[in-house]
Structure formats: structure tokens, C-alpha cells
Amino acid sequence: MRIAFIILFYFLSLSLHGQIVSAIINDNDGFTNIRIEPNINSKVDSKIVDGQVFEYNGDDFFEKKEWIYVSCFKSTRTDKEARNYMENYISGYMHRSRVLPLDKIQTRIPVNEINDESVKYKNDSMLIEIRKRKLLEVEIDSLYFMDIWGTDTGNPKNKLTEVNLRINGEIIQIPEKYYTDLYRVNLENSYVIYYKDILIVGMTNSDGAGFYEVNWVVKNGEFVNRYISLGP
């Protein structure tokens, strides 16, 4: 009962604040404060640092409000269950000048090749490959009631198996736990963007109640973290 109430409270709070989309900060200080109320004199509740992907209120941004409601999943846990607890989230208001939506970042790596099993991105210095595979029937049956990324309950048909990054000839290692728990993968909805010294490899997977967006962040040639957003 407690978990169900917390989940309901979180999603209601998101709906009250309109469409939720993803961003990073644009701040030369390397961090941006989140305030309890939408004004400069309000108490600072927490902060978001360079490369940390957070969700912002798209309606606030579209309406050109000075202060934008933002939220972020802060837990270091990778499992889906961690999203059920409000203490794993931070939220509040950020000045709009510090919000840089991911879809506004112009520097993108082009798709080099895509098929049913993989997608590759490539330029002169980078090669990124994301791979998935179909699930066996026995795997599908075992996952039906599990709390996994990509479905609340149901039969996922595929899962993510590899995220390979090579920058300037160097392999960037992403631990398996940061991608092997992702299901209902949509390779055609992936992207690779970079801003200053931050590289973001991301994708939106599944649909409906199972929808999620995942972003892997690399900064200065080193893997930083994985961020998952639940979207609108």
C-alpha cells in the first residue's frame, strides 16, 4: 500500500507540472541550484551538476516562465524498484537560463548503420554501437511479473545487450548493470549528442505505461552515470 501510494503521488506531481522532458544544465560554474520556490530569494534545496540529466516542465519552458520546475532521479541504484521511493528524487525550481533541453543540443553524431539488431553512430573520432536481441520464449515467460524497465507487466520481446563506445581510439567501459536490465528497446529512437566535454548516448524505449528514456553520460572520456526518465 505504501509503495503504491508513493508511485501515485510521484506521477500525480509530474502531471500537475505538465509535460516532462529531459535536459542538462548550461552553467559555467559546473552546477546549478534547485530552489524550493520559483524565485532567487528562495531557499536552495539541492543542486544539479554538469552532465546530470534531469527532467523539466515543458509547459513552463514553452510559456517562457523565468523559473522552470525540474526533477531528477538521484539514486545510485540501477534497479527499477528504486523509483518507488520519494527520497530517491529531488525536485524544485531552476532558472530557465540554466536549462538546456537535450533536443536543443545541435551537435549530434550521425547514424552510420541501423538494422534489426544494432545501430551505429560514427564520425572522425567516435564510434558508438547499441545492440539488442530477441528474447527466447522461456525468458519472456519468466519476465511477465517482474518489475523491469520497459513494461509494468507484459511480454517484452527484446532486451538491450551491448552499449559500445570508442572515442579517439579508446574504449569507454560501461558496466553491464547499466544496460542489461533494459527491455522493449527501440533502436530507431536512439541518439548521440555532445555539448562541451559531455557526450550523451540516449534512447526512448517501450511505449504507454512502460515508456522510459535512458541516457548514458560520458565526461572527459570517462563514463559518469546512467539516468532514466519516466517521461510524460
SEMILUM-648827 format. One record per residue (C-alpha): residue number from 1; residue in one letter; x, y, z. Coordinates in nm, 2 decimals, padded with zeros to 4 digits. Layout:
residues N
{rec NUM; 'a'; {X; Y; Z}}
...
end
This chain:
residues 232
{rec 1; 'm'; {00.00; 00.00; 00.00}}
{rec 2; 'r'; {00.28; 00.24; 00.09}}
{rec 3; 'i'; {00.47; 00.18; -00.23}}
{rec 4; 'a'; {00.15; 00.22; -00.44}}
{rec 5; 'f'; {00.07; 00.55; -00.27}}
{rec 6; 'i'; {00.42; 00.68; -00.33}}
{rec 7; 'i'; {00.41; 00.58; -00.70}}
{rec 8; 'l'; {00.07; 00.75; -00.74}}
{rec 9; 'f'; {00.19; 01.07; -00.57}}
{rec 10; 'y'; {00.50; 01.09; -00.79}}
{rec 11; 'f'; {00.31; 01.06; -01.11}}
{rec 12; 'l'; {00.04; 01.30; -01.00}}
{rec 13; 's'; {00.31; 01.55; -00.92}}
{rec 14; 'l'; {00.45; 01.52; -01.27}}
{rec 15; 's'; {00.11; 01.55; -01.43}}
{rec 16; 'l'; {00.04; 01.87; -01.23}}
{rec 17; 'h'; {00.35; 02.02; -01.37}}
{rec 18; 'g'; {00.27; 01.94; -01.74}}
{rec 19; 'q'; {00.48; 01.77; -01.99}}
{rec 20; 'i'; {00.81; 01.64; -01.86}}
{rec 21; 'v'; {01.12; 01.63; -02.09}}
{rec 22; 's'; {01.49; 01.59; -02.04}}
{rec 23; 'a'; {01.77; 01.84; -02.01}}
{rec 24; 'i'; {02.12; 01.91; -01.88}}
{rec 25; 'i'; {02.25; 02.23; -01.72}}
{rec 26; 'n'; {02.41; 02.52; -01.90}}
{rec 27; 'd'; {02.62; 02.67; -01.62}}
{rec 28; 'n'; {02.99; 02.78; -01.63}}
{rec 29; 'd'; {03.01; 02.71; -01.25}}
{rec 30; 'g'; {02.96; 02.34; -01.32}}
{rec 31; 'f'; {02.64; 02.32; -01.11}}
{rec 32; 't'; {02.30; 02.48; -01.08}}
{rec 33; 'n'; {02.10; 02.53; -00.76}}
{rec 34; 'i'; {01.74; 02.40; -00.73}}
{rec 35; 'r'; {01.52; 02.62; -00.52}}
{rec 36; 'i'; {01.21; 02.53; -00.32}}
{rec 37; 'e'; {01.01; 02.83; -00.46}}
{rec 38; 'p'; {01.03; 02.99; -00.81}}
{rec 39; 'n'; {01.24; 03.30; -00.71}}
{rec 40; 'i'; {01.60; 03.39; -00.65}}
{rec 41; 'n'; {01.54; 03.45; -00.28}}
{rec 42; 's'; {01.40; 03.11; -00.21}}
{rec 43; 'k'; {01.60; 02.85; -00.01}}
{rec 44; 'v'; {01.83; 02.63; -00.21}}
{rec 45; 'd'; {01.71; 02.27; -00.17}}
{rec 46; 's'; {01.97; 02.08; -00.38}}
{rec 47; 'k'; {02.18; 02.12; -00.69}}
{rec 48; 'i'; {02.24; 01.95; -01.03}}
{rec 49; 'v'; {02.59; 01.92; -01.17}}
{rec 50; 'd'; {02.74; 01.91; -01.52}}
{rec 51; 'g'; {02.64; 01.60; -01.71}}
{rec 52; 'q'; {02.35; 01.51; -01.48}}
{rec 53; 'v'; {02.03; 01.45; -01.69}}
{rec 54; 'f'; {01.72; 01.58; -01.53}}
{rec 55; 'e'; {01.35; 01.63; -01.63}}
{rec 56; 'y'; {01.19; 01.97; -01.67}}
{rec 57; 'n'; {00.84; 02.10; -01.72}}
{rec 58; 'g'; {00.80; 02.15; -02.09}}
{rec 59; 'd'; {00.49; 02.37; -02.04}}
{rec 60; 'd'; {00.69; 02.61; -01.81}}
{rec 61; 'f'; {00.96; 02.63; -02.08}}
{rec 62; 'f'; {00.72; 02.68; -02.37}}
{rec 63; 'e'; {00.54; 02.96; -02.17}}
{rec 64; 'k'; {00.88; 03.12; -02.12}}
{rec 65; 'k'; {00.85; 03.13; -01.75}}
{rec 66; 'e'; {01.16; 03.26; -01.56}}
{rec 67; 'w'; {01.16; 02.96; -01.33}}
{rec 68; 'i'; {01.12; 02.61; -01.45}}
{rec 69; 'y'; {01.00; 02.31; -01.24}}
{rec 70; 'v'; {01.26; 02.03; -01.26}}
{rec 71; 's'; {01.30; 01.68; -01.10}}
{rec 72; 'c'; {01.57; 01.42; -01.10}}
{rec 73; 'f'; {01.62; 01.06; -01.01}}
{rec 74; 'k'; {01.92; 01.07; -00.78}}
{rec 75; 's'; {01.95; 00.72; -00.65}}
{rec 76; 't'; {02.27; 00.53; -00.74}}
{rec 77; 'r'; {02.07; 00.21; -00.75}}
{rec 78; 't'; {02.01; 00.08; -01.10}}
{rec 79; 'd'; {01.70; -00.14; -01.04}}
{rec 80; 'k'; {01.35; -00.02; -01.13}}
{rec 81; 'e'; {01.22; -00.06; -00.78}}
{rec 82; 'a'; {01.43; 00.23; -00.66}}
{rec 83; 'r'; {01.20; 00.47; -00.84}}
{rec 84; 'n'; {00.92; 00.38; -00.59}}
{rec 85; 'y'; {01.06; 00.58; -00.31}}
{rec 86; 'm'; {01.03; 00.96; -00.30}}
{rec 87; 'e'; {01.36; 01.00; -00.12}}
{rec 88; 'n'; {01.53; 00.90; -00.44}}
{rec 89; 'y'; {01.41; 01.21; -00.61}}
{rec 90; 'i'; {01.50; 01.58; -00.60}}
{rec 91; 's'; {01.27; 01.85; -00.73}}
{rec 92; 'g'; {01.22; 02.22; -00.73}}
{rec 93; 'y'; {01.28; 02.53; -00.95}}
{rec 94; 'm'; {01.57; 02.62; -01.17}}
{rec 95; 'h'; {01.62; 02.95; -01.36}}
{rec 96; 'r'; {01.54; 02.89; -01.73}}
{rec 97; 's'; {01.87; 03.03; -01.84}}
{rec 98; 'r'; {02.04; 02.72; -01.69}}
{rec 99; 'v'; {01.81; 02.47; -01.85}}
{rec 100; 'l'; {01.95; 02.31; -02.18}}
{rec 101; 'p'; {01.69; 02.07; -02.33}}
{rec 102; 'l'; {01.85; 01.77; -02.49}}
{rec 103; 'd'; {01.65; 01.82; -02.80}}
{rec 104; 'k'; {01.80; 02.17; -02.83}}
{rec 105; 'i'; {02.16; 02.05; -02.84}}
{rec 106; 'q'; {02.27; 02.09; -03.21}}
{rec 107; 't'; {02.59; 01.88; -03.21}}
{rec 108; 'r'; {02.49; 01.53; -03.30}}
{rec 109; 'i'; {02.67; 01.22; -03.42}}
{rec 110; 'p'; {02.50; 01.09; -03.74}}
{rec 111; 'v'; {02.37; 00.73; -03.78}}
{rec 112; 'n'; {02.62; 00.52; -03.98}}
{rec 113; 'e'; {02.42; 00.20; -03.99}}
{rec 114; 'i'; {02.10; 00.06; -03.85}}
{rec 115; 'n'; {01.93; -00.28; -03.87}}
{rec 116; 'd'; {01.70; -00.50; -03.66}}
{rec 117; 'e'; {01.98; -00.59; -03.42}}
{rec 118; 's'; {02.20; -00.28; -03.39}}
{rec 119; 'v'; {02.26; 00.08; -03.46}}
{rec 120; 'k'; {02.59; 00.25; -03.52}}
{rec 121; 'y'; {02.69; 00.62; -03.49}}
{rec 122; 'k'; {03.02; 00.74; -03.63}}
{rec 123; 'n'; {03.23; 01.04; -03.70}}
{rec 124; 'd'; {03.61; 01.11; -03.73}}
{rec 125; 's'; {03.67; 01.05; -03.36}}
{rec 126; 'm'; {03.38; 00.84; -03.23}}
{rec 127; 'l'; {03.22; 00.51; -03.29}}
{rec 128; 'i'; {02.91; 00.41; -03.08}}
{rec 129; 'e'; {02.72; 00.09; -03.12}}
{rec 130; 'i'; {02.40; -00.02; -02.94}}
{rec 131; 'r'; {02.28; -00.38; -02.98}}
{rec 132; 'k'; {01.97; -00.57; -02.88}}
{rec 133; 'r'; {01.85; -00.93; -02.92}}
{rec 134; 'k'; {01.52; -01.11; -02.92}}
{rec 135; 'l'; {01.42; -01.30; -02.61}}
{rec 136; 'l'; {01.36; -01.67; -02.60}}
{rec 137; 'e'; {01.01; -01.78; -02.51}}
{rec 138; 'v'; {01.13; -01.92; -02.18}}
{rec 139; 'e'; {01.28; -01.58; -02.10}}
{rec 140; 'i'; {00.96; -01.40; -02.19}}
{rec 141; 'd'; {00.75; -01.62; -01.96}}
{rec 142; 's'; {00.99; -01.56; -01.67}}
{rec 143; 'l'; {00.98; -01.18; -01.70}}
{rec 144; 'y'; {00.60; -01.15; -01.71}}
{rec 145; 'f'; {00.55; -01.04; -01.35}}
{rec 146; 'm'; {00.89; -00.89; -01.29}}
{rec 147; 'd'; {00.94; -00.51; -01.23}}
{rec 148; 'i'; {01.17; -00.43; -01.53}}
{rec 149; 'w'; {01.23; -00.13; -01.74}}
{rec 150; 'g'; {01.01; -00.14; -02.05}}
{rec 151; 't'; {00.69; -00.28; -01.91}}
{rec 152; 'd'; {00.48; -00.27; -01.59}}
{rec 153; 't'; {00.35; -00.62; -01.67}}
{rec 154; 'g'; {00.36; -00.79; -02.00}}
{rec 155; 'n'; {00.58; -00.97; -02.25}}
{rec 156; 'p'; {00.89; -00.78; -02.37}}
{rec 157; 'k'; {01.01; -00.92; -02.70}}
{rec 158; 'n'; {01.37; -00.80; -02.68}}
{rec 159; 'k'; {01.64; -00.66; -02.45}}
{rec 160; 'l'; {01.95; -00.44; -02.47}}
{rec 161; 't'; {02.27; -00.64; -02.48}}
{rec 162; 'e'; {02.56; -00.40; -02.56}}
{rec 163; 'v'; {02.65; -00.04; -02.55}}
{rec 164; 'n'; {02.99; 00.00; -02.70}}
{rec 165; 'l'; {03.18; 00.34; -02.71}}
{rec 166; 'r'; {03.51; 00.42; -02.87}}
{rec 167; 'i'; {03.64; 00.77; -02.86}}
{rec 168; 'n'; {03.98; 00.87; -03.02}}
{rec 169; 'g'; {04.06; 00.50; -03.03}}
{rec 170; 'e'; {04.00; 00.45; -02.66}}
{rec 171; 'i'; {03.73; 00.21; -02.54}}
{rec 172; 'i'; {03.49; 00.36; -02.28}}
{rec 173; 'q'; {03.37; 00.09; -02.05}}
{rec 174; 'i'; {03.01; 00.09; -01.94}}
{rec 175; 'p'; {02.93; -00.17; -01.67}}
{rec 176; 'e'; {02.67; -00.43; -01.78}}
{rec 177; 'k'; {02.44; -00.35; -01.50}}
{rec 178; 'y'; {02.37; -00.01; -01.67}}
{rec 179; 'y'; {02.22; -00.17; -01.98}}
{rec 180; 't'; {02.13; -00.54; -01.94}}
{rec 181; 'd'; {01.81; -00.45; -01.74}}
{rec 182; 'l'; {01.65; -00.26; -02.03}}
{rec 183; 'y'; {01.37; -00.41; -02.23}}
{rec 184; 'r'; {01.14; -00.32; -02.53}}
{rec 185; 'v'; {01.43; -00.15; -02.70}}
{rec 186; 'n'; {01.36; 00.09; -02.99}}
{rec 187; 'l'; {01.69; 00.14; -03.18}}
{rec 188; 'e'; {01.53; 00.38; -03.42}}
{rec 189; 'n'; {01.46; 00.61; -03.12}}
{rec 190; 's'; {01.83; 00.64; -03.02}}
{rec 191; 'y'; {02.06; 00.94; -03.04}}
{rec 192; 'v'; {02.41; 01.06; -02.97}}
{rec 193; 'i'; {02.48; 01.42; -02.88}}
{rec 194; 'y'; {02.76; 01.62; -02.72}}
{rec 195; 'y'; {02.80; 01.95; -02.55}}
{rec 196; 'k'; {03.14; 02.09; -02.45}}
{rec 197; 'd'; {03.31; 01.79; -02.28}}
{rec 198; 'i'; {02.99; 01.59; -02.23}}
{rec 199; 'l'; {02.88; 01.30; -02.46}}
{rec 200; 'i'; {02.53; 01.17; -02.41}}
{rec 201; 'v'; {02.41; 00.84; -02.57}}
{rec 202; 'g'; {02.04; 00.80; -02.53}}
{rec 203; 'm'; {01.72; 00.64; -02.64}}
{rec 204; 't'; {01.35; 00.62; -02.57}}
{rec 205; 'n'; {01.21; 00.27; -02.53}}
{rec 206; 's'; {00.88; 00.09; -02.50}}
{rec 207; 'd'; {00.55; 00.29; -02.50}}
{rec 208; 'g'; {00.25; 00.37; -02.29}}
{rec 209; 'a'; {00.28; 00.28; -01.92}}
{rec 210; 'g'; {00.62; 00.12; -01.99}}
{rec 211; 'f'; {00.78; 00.42; -02.16}}
{rec 212; 'y'; {01.12; 00.53; -02.03}}
{rec 213; 'e'; {01.41; 00.73; -02.16}}
{rec 214; 'v'; {01.77; 00.63; -02.08}}
{rec 215; 'n'; {02.08; 00.84; -02.11}}
{rec 216; 'w'; {02.44; 00.73; -02.06}}
{rec 217; 'v'; {02.67; 01.02; -01.99}}
{rec 218; 'v'; {03.05; 01.03; -02.07}}
{rec 219; 'k'; {03.25; 01.33; -01.95}}
{rec 220; 'n'; {03.61; 01.39; -02.04}}
{rec 221; 'g'; {03.64; 01.04; -02.18}}
{rec 222; 'e'; {03.51; 00.86; -01.87}}
{rec 223; 'f'; {03.17; 00.71; -01.80}}
{rec 224; 'v'; {02.98; 00.91; -01.54}}
{rec 225; 'n'; {02.64; 00.75; -01.49}}
{rec 226; 'r'; {02.31; 00.63; -01.64}}
{rec 227; 'y'; {02.00; 00.84; -01.60}}
{rec 228; 'i'; {01.65; 00.71; -01.66}}
{rec 229; 's'; {01.35; 00.94; -01.70}}
{rec 230; 'l'; {00.99; 00.83; -01.70}}
{rec 231; 'g'; {00.87; 01.09; -01.94}}
{rec 232; 'p'; {00.52; 01.25; -01.98}}
end
